[in-house]
Amino acid sequence: MPKSVSSPNPSQTTSLALSSLHIRLQELEKEHQWLLKQIKRKRTELKNFVEQMRSLATEIFHRGSPSFTKLSEIDQEIHTLFDEILTTRKFGKQTKKNIEKIYFNLQIAGLVSPNLTQNESEEELDELFENNDPDNEFFNFSGEESHQNQQTKQQLEFSTTTRTDESRKVRQTFLRLAEIFHPDKVTDSETQMRHTEIMKELNKAYQDGDLARLLEIEQQHQVGKSITSDGEDDLTRKSTNLEQENEFLKTQYENLKRELRLVKNTPEGVMVSDCRKANREGIDPIAQMLEQVESEIQVISEIRDFVRDFREQRITIKEFIDGPKVLHRRNQDIMEDLLEQMFGDLDVMIMF
């Protein structure tokens, strides 16, 4: 006679289901705590890095302000000298065009600041530099920068889109907690004071968009509560809520990492990173930068003296049209850099 198969005990099945839910809930809570910790760490890292950027900018301003002011004054003096030369002295059409060409060459070489007026149209610039090849790599430098700007724009648009859901979740969580901790909801003076302090924390987290901090406050509140129900429905609801919250926390964590990368890739962020490396090697990067500024001051002082000598007719038109020596040196350095890069690229091509 075959053995009868006993049917499973319903209480055992329920127990197994509850055990599985408990395990899942523990895993979600563990992930939740990990995300809260990582978000707090990443937010602190971002805050510290931004603060370092501000501190570096402030230090550069204070230490470099006299040199930058002097550089700007000499630069403006050069523009004034050229304006006086072109408006007060009489030249032939071709001579005037050659003088203007010297002026614009200095600007394009970066030796003096751009000073294009509204009357100087693109056609006039084309006429001044008609011998220049528009496809020349020296003048075609905006393509890569445009691509990088487009990538940054796309990253910022993606970041804005992903933050929409996060902002909604932050608002929902804030309103839920404000309903609990609003001081007007209680009459006991001690509880009112405690809720007032909690509301300050909630408002700060809400203004910062810090979902992790809001959830942390909510979790601390829940720990003090007694759990009256441990049924399957209750555990399922808790698991579902935790899964949703963890997804939002993951989004916040990724947004913080992306924001930190974007900040570090800005010119100011790169400068901070470079200064860190230099400081570790015992180098004062700001002092090095100011040495370069002093070198630039010497260069444009030489240009200023050259233009002033022409205004005061200490040098001939021919000598002036030949241009200042520093401009020739700068053009030669640029050509040497281009040739060095070209031969370097050629060596790489030969290797492959």
C-alpha positions as CSV (number, residue, x, y, z in Angstrom):
1,M,0.0,0.0,0.0
2,P,1.6,3.3,-1.1
3,K,2.5,5.8,1.5
4,S,0.3,8.8,1.7
5,V,1.9,12.1,0.9
6,S,1.3,14.6,3.6
7,S,0.2,18.0,2.5
8,P,2.3,20.9,3.5
9,N,1.4,22.7,6.7
10,P,0.0,26.2,5.8
11,S,1.7,27.7,8.8
12,Q,5.1,26.2,7.6
13,T,4.5,27.8,4.2
14,T,3.7,31.1,5.7
15,S,6.8,30.9,7.9
16,L,9.0,30.2,4.9
17,A,7.5,33.1,3.0
18,L,8.0,35.4,6.0
19,S,11.6,34.2,6.4
20,S,12.3,35.0,2.7
21,L,10.8,38.4,3.1
22,H,12.8,39.1,6.2
23,I,16.0,38.2,4.3
24,R,15.1,40.4,1.4
25,L,14.3,43.3,3.8
26,Q,17.6,42.9,5.6
27,E,19.4,43.0,2.2
28,L,17.6,46.2,1.2
29,E,18.2,47.8,4.6
30,K,21.9,46.9,4.3
31,E,22.0,48.5,0.7
32,H,20.1,51.5,2.1
33,Q,22.6,52.1,4.8
34,W,25.5,51.7,2.3
35,L,23.9,54.2,-0.1
36,L,23.3,56.7,2.7
37,K,27.0,56.4,3.7
38,Q,28.3,56.8,0.2
39,I,26.1,59.8,-0.6
40,K,27.2,61.5,2.6
41,R,30.9,60.8,1.7
42,K,30.5,62.0,-1.9
43,R,28.6,65.1,-0.9
44,T,31.4,66.0,1.6
45,E,34.0,65.4,-1.1
46,L,32.1,67.7,-3.5
47,K,31.7,70.4,-0.9
48,N,35.4,70.2,0.1
49,F,36.5,70.4,-3.6
50,V,34.4,73.4,-4.3
51,E,35.7,75.0,-1.2
52,Q,39.3,74.4,-2.3
53,M,38.4,76.0,-5.7
54,R,37.2,79.1,-3.8
55,S,40.2,79.2,-1.6
56,L,42.6,78.9,-4.5
57,A,40.8,81.6,-6.4
58,T,41.0,83.9,-3.4
59,E,44.7,83.2,-2.8
60,I,45.5,83.8,-6.5
61,F,43.5,87.1,-6.4
62,H,45.3,88.4,-3.3
63,R,48.8,87.3,-4.3
64,G,48.4,88.1,-8.0
65,S,46.3,91.3,-7.9
66,P,49.2,93.8,-8.2
67,S,50.7,91.9,-11.2
68,F,47.4,91.4,-12.9
69,T,46.6,95.1,-12.4
70,K,50.0,96.1,-13.9
71,L,49.5,93.8,-16.8
72,S,46.1,95.3,-17.5
73,E,47.4,98.8,-17.3
74,I,50.2,98.2,-19.8
75,D,47.8,96.4,-22.1
76,Q,45.4,99.3,-22.1
77,E,48.3,101.7,-22.7
78,I,49.2,99.8,-25.9
79,H,45.6,100.1,-27.2
80,T,45.6,103.8,-26.4
81,L,49.0,104.3,-28.2
82,F,47.6,102.5,-31.4
83,D,44.5,104.6,-31.2
84,E,46.5,107.8,-31.1
85,I,48.8,106.7,-33.9
86,L,45.9,105.7,-36.2
87,T,43.8,108.8,-35.5
88,T,46.3,111.6,-35.2
89,R,49.0,110.7,-37.8
90,K,48.5,110.8,-41.6
91,F,49.5,107.7,-43.5
92,G,49.0,106.3,-47.0
93,K,46.3,103.7,-47.4
94,Q,48.7,100.7,-47.6
95,T,50.9,102.0,-44.7
96,K,47.8,102.4,-42.5
97,K,46.7,98.9,-43.4
98,N,50.1,97.5,-42.5
99,I,50.0,99.3,-39.1
100,E,46.6,97.9,-38.4
101,K,47.9,94.5,-39.4
102,I,50.6,94.8,-36.8
103,Y,48.0,95.7,-34.2
104,F,45.8,92.7,-35.0
105,N,48.7,90.4,-35.2
106,L,49.6,91.3,-31.6
107,Q,46.0,90.5,-30.6
108,I,45.8,87.2,-32.4
109,A,49.2,86.2,-30.9
110,G,47.7,86.8,-27.5
111,L,50.3,89.5,-26.7
112,V,47.6,92.1,-26.1
113,S,43.9,91.7,-25.5
114,P,41.3,91.8,-28.3
115,N,40.0,95.2,-29.0
116,L,37.7,94.8,-32.0
117,T,35.3,97.7,-32.4
118,Q,31.9,97.6,-34.1
119,N,33.2,99.3,-37.2
120,E,35.8,96.5,-37.8
121,S,33.7,94.0,-39.7
122,E,34.7,90.5,-40.7
123,E,35.3,91.7,-44.2
124,E,38.0,94.0,-43.0
125,L,39.7,91.3,-41.0
126,D,39.6,89.0,-44.0
127,E,41.3,91.7,-46.1
128,L,43.9,92.3,-43.5
129,F,44.8,88.6,-43.4
130,E,44.0,87.6,-46.9
131,N,47.2,85.6,-47.2
132,N,46.3,83.4,-44.3
133,D,44.9,79.9,-45.2
134,P,41.5,79.6,-43.4
135,D,42.2,75.9,-43.2
136,N,45.5,76.4,-41.4
137,E,45.6,74.4,-38.1
138,F,46.9,77.5,-36.3
139,F,43.7,79.4,-36.9
140,N,41.3,76.4,-36.8
141,F,41.2,75.7,-33.1
142,S,37.5,75.8,-32.2
143,G,36.4,72.4,-33.4
144,E,37.7,70.3,-30.5
145,E,36.5,72.9,-28.0
146,S,33.1,72.9,-29.6
147,H,32.9,69.1,-29.3
148,Q,33.9,69.2,-25.6
149,N,31.3,72.0,-24.9
150,Q,28.6,69.9,-26.6
151,Q,29.6,66.9,-24.5
152,T,29.4,69.0,-21.3
153,K,26.0,70.4,-22.4
154,Q,24.6,66.9,-23.0
155,Q,25.9,65.7,-19.6
156,L,24.3,68.7,-17.9
157,E,21.0,68.1,-19.8
158,F,21.0,64.4,-18.7
159,S,21.8,65.5,-15.1
160,T,18.9,67.9,-15.2
161,T,16.5,65.3,-16.5
162,T,17.5,62.7,-14.0
163,R,17.1,65.2,-11.2
164,T,13.5,65.8,-11.9
165,D,12.3,62.5,-10.4
166,E,14.7,63.0,-7.5
167,S,13.4,66.5,-6.8
168,R,9.9,65.1,-6.7
169,K,10.9,62.4,-4.3
170,V,12.7,64.9,-2.1
171,R,9.6,67.1,-1.9
172,Q,7.3,64.1,-1.2
173,T,9.6,62.9,1.6
174,F,9.9,66.4,3.1
175,L,6.2,66.9,3.2
176,R,5.7,63.5,4.8
177,L,8.2,64.3,7.5
178,A,7.0,67.9,7.9
179,E,3.5,66.4,8.7
180,I,5.1,64.3,11.5
181,F,7.5,66.9,12.9
182,H,5.7,70.2,12.5
183,P,5.9,71.9,15.9
184,D,2.2,72.9,15.7
185,K,1.2,69.3,15.7
186,V,2.2,68.9,19.3
187,T,1.3,70.8,22.5
188,D,4.1,69.6,24.8
189,S,6.7,72.4,25.0
190,E,9.7,70.0,25.2
191,T,8.4,68.1,22.2
192,Q,7.8,71.3,20.3
193,M,11.4,72.4,20.9
194,R,12.7,69.0,19.7
195,H,10.5,69.1,16.6
196,T,11.6,72.7,15.8
197,E,15.2,71.6,15.7
198,I,14.2,68.6,13.5
199,M,12.3,70.9,11.2
200,K,15.4,73.1,10.8
201,E,17.3,69.9,9.7
202,L,14.5,69.0,7.3
203,N,14.4,72.5,5.8
204,K,18.1,72.5,5.2
205,A,18.1,69.0,3.6
206,Y,15.1,70.1,1.4
207,Q,16.9,73.2,0.2
208,D,20.0,71.2,-0.5
209,G,18.0,68.5,-2.3
210,D,19.6,66.0,0.1
211,L,17.2,63.0,-0.1
212,A,19.7,60.9,1.8
213,R,19.5,63.2,4.8
214,L,15.7,63.2,4.7
215,L,15.6,59.4,4.6
216,E,18.1,59.2,7.4
217,I,15.9,61.4,9.6
218,E,12.9,59.3,8.8
219,Q,14.8,56.1,9.6
220,Q,15.9,57.5,12.9
221,H,12.3,58.3,13.7
222,Q,11.1,54.9,12.7
223,V,13.6,53.2,14.9
224,G,12.0,54.8,17.9
225,K,8.6,53.4,16.9
226,S,7.3,50.1,18.0
227,I,6.5,47.7,15.1
228,T,3.0,46.4,15.7
229,S,2.7,44.2,12.6
230,D,5.2,41.8,11.1
231,G,2.8,40.1,8.7
232,E,3.6,39.3,5.1
233,D,1.7,42.2,3.7
234,D,3.5,44.6,6.0
235,L,6.9,43.2,5.1
236,T,6.1,43.3,1.4
237,R,5.1,46.9,1.7
238,K,8.3,47.8,3.6
239,S,10.4,46.0,1.0
240,T,8.7,47.8,-1.9
241,N,9.2,51.2,-0.2
242,L,12.8,50.4,0.5
243,E,13.4,49.3,-3.1
244,Q,11.9,52.6,-4.4
245,E,13.9,54.7,-2.0
246,N,17.1,52.8,-2.8
247,E,16.5,53.5,-6.5
248,F,16.2,57.2,-5.8
249,L,19.3,57.1,-3.6
250,K,21.2,55.4,-6.4
251,T,20.2,58.2,-8.7
252,Q,21.3,60.8,-6.2
253,Y,24.6,59.0,-5.7
254,E,25.2,58.9,-9.5
255,N,24.3,62.5,-9.9
256,L,26.7,63.5,-7.1
257,K,29.5,61.5,-8.8
258,R,28.7,63.1,-12.2
259,E,28.6,66.6,-10.7
260,L,32.0,66.0,-9.0
261,R,33.5,64.8,-12.3
262,L,32.1,67.9,-14.1
263,V,33.5,70.2,-11.5
264,K,36.9,68.6,-11.6
265,N,37.0,68.9,-15.4
266,T,36.5,72.6,-15.3
267,P,39.6,74.8,-15.8
268,E,39.3,75.8,-12.1
269,G,39.0,72.2,-11.1
270,V,42.0,71.1,-13.1
271,M,44.0,74.0,-11.5
272,V,43.0,72.7,-8.0
273,S,44.2,69.1,-9.0
274,D,47.4,70.5,-10.4
275,C,48.1,72.5,-7.3
276,R,47.5,69.5,-5.1
277,K,50.2,67.5,-7.1
278,A,52.6,70.5,-7.0
279,N,52.1,70.9,-3.2
280,R,52.9,67.2,-2.7
281,E,56.2,67.8,-4.5
282,G,57.0,70.9,-2.4
283,I,56.3,73.3,-5.3
284,D,54.4,76.6,-4.9
285,P,52.3,76.6,-8.1
286,I,51.0,80.1,-7.5
287,A,54.5,81.5,-7.3
288,Q,55.3,79.8,-10.6
289,M,52.2,81.3,-12.2
290,L,53.2,84.7,-10.9
291,E,56.6,84.3,-12.4
292,Q,55.0,83.6,-15.8
293,V,52.9,86.8,-15.3
294,E,56.0,88.8,-14.6
295,S,57.5,87.4,-17.8
296,E,54.4,88.5,-19.7
297,I,54.7,91.9,-18.1
298,Q,58.2,92.2,-19.5
299,V,57.0,91.1,-22.9
300,I,54.2,93.6,-23.2
301,S,56.3,96.3,-21.7
302,E,58.7,95.7,-24.6
303,I,55.8,96.0,-27.0
304,R,54.5,99.2,-25.3
305,D,58.0,100.8,-25.6
306,F,58.1,99.7,-29.3
307,V,54.7,101.3,-30.1
308,R,55.6,104.4,-28.0
309,D,58.8,104.9,-29.9
310,F,56.9,104.8,-33.2
311,R,54.3,107.3,-31.9
312,E,57.2,109.7,-30.9
313,Q,58.9,109.0,-34.2
314,R,62.0,107.5,-32.7
315,I,61.7,104.6,-35.2
316,T,60.8,104.7,-38.9
317,I,57.6,103.4,-40.5
318,K,59.6,100.5,-42.1
319,E,61.1,99.5,-38.7
320,F,57.7,99.6,-37.2
321,I,56.0,97.6,-40.0
322,D,58.7,94.9,-39.5
323,G,57.1,94.4,-36.1
324,P,58.5,94.1,-32.6
325,K,61.2,91.4,-32.0
326,V,59.0,89.8,-29.4
327,L,56.3,89.1,-32.0
328,H,58.8,87.4,-34.3
329,R,60.0,85.3,-31.3
330,R,56.4,84.3,-30.4
331,N,55.6,83.3,-34.0
332,Q,58.9,81.3,-34.2
333,D,58.0,79.5,-30.9
334,I,54.6,78.7,-32.2
335,M,56.0,77.3,-35.5
336,E,58.6,75.2,-33.5
337,D,55.8,73.8,-31.3
338,L,53.7,72.9,-34.4
339,L,56.7,71.3,-36.1
340,E,57.6,69.3,-33.0
341,Q,54.0,68.1,-32.7
342,M,53.8,67.2,-36.4
343,F,57.1,65.2,-36.3
344,G,55.9,63.5,-33.1
345,D,52.7,62.4,-34.8
346,L,54.7,61.2,-37.8
347,D,56.9,59.0,-35.5
348,V,53.7,57.5,-34.0
349,M,52.3,56.7,-37.5
350,I,55.6,55.1,-38.6
351,M,55.6,52.9,-35.4
352,F,52.2,51.5,-36.4
